[in-house]
Amino acid sequence: MASRLAAFDLVIAVDMLVVHSASAVELPLWVLRKAQPDWRWSGGDANLWHHQARLF
């Protein structure tokens, strides 16, 4: 999956498999999250695991 994602300039995802894969190859990443996010995304716009991710 990471080799396919490497062809993109930006990855927009809702699925954690895609988020983890894009993060592993350090691609720019937008994560679309629910209005009531689970514990992984409850820290606002900062994320401990995916530093390049922008949360929406």
N, C-alpha and C positions, 0 to 999 in steps of 0.2 A: 504494500500500500504506500509506503513512504516514497518509493521510486515514482509512483504515479503522481503523488502530491507535489513532488519536486518540480514538476512542469508548471505549477501555478505561481502567480505572483502574490496571491492572497488566498487564504482558506477561510471560508465561512462555514461554521459547523454547529450542530446541535447534538451530535452523537459523540460520546466520549472516545470511541475507537478512533475517529477522525481527529479529534482534539489531541489525543496522546500521540498519534502518528505525526501530525504536523508539528507538534512541539518537539518531538524527538529529532527532527531534522531542522529545527529552528526557523520555520517559515512564519511569516506574519500571519496572525490568526485572530479571527473574530469569533467569539462564542456567543451564540444566542441562547439566553437562559429564560426560564419561566419567571413570572412575576413573584412567585414564592419559591426561590431556589433552595436546593438542598444544602447541606452543611459545607460542601466543597466550594460553593460560590457565595456563601453568606458574608464574606469579608469585604464587600463593596467591589471596587474595580481592581483591587490587587489580588493576585493569586500566587500562592507559594510554589506551585509546581510548574505553572506555565507563564513564565515571565513576559514573553512576547505577546501573550493573549490580551486582547481588548474585550471586555465583557459588555454585552448589551442585554 
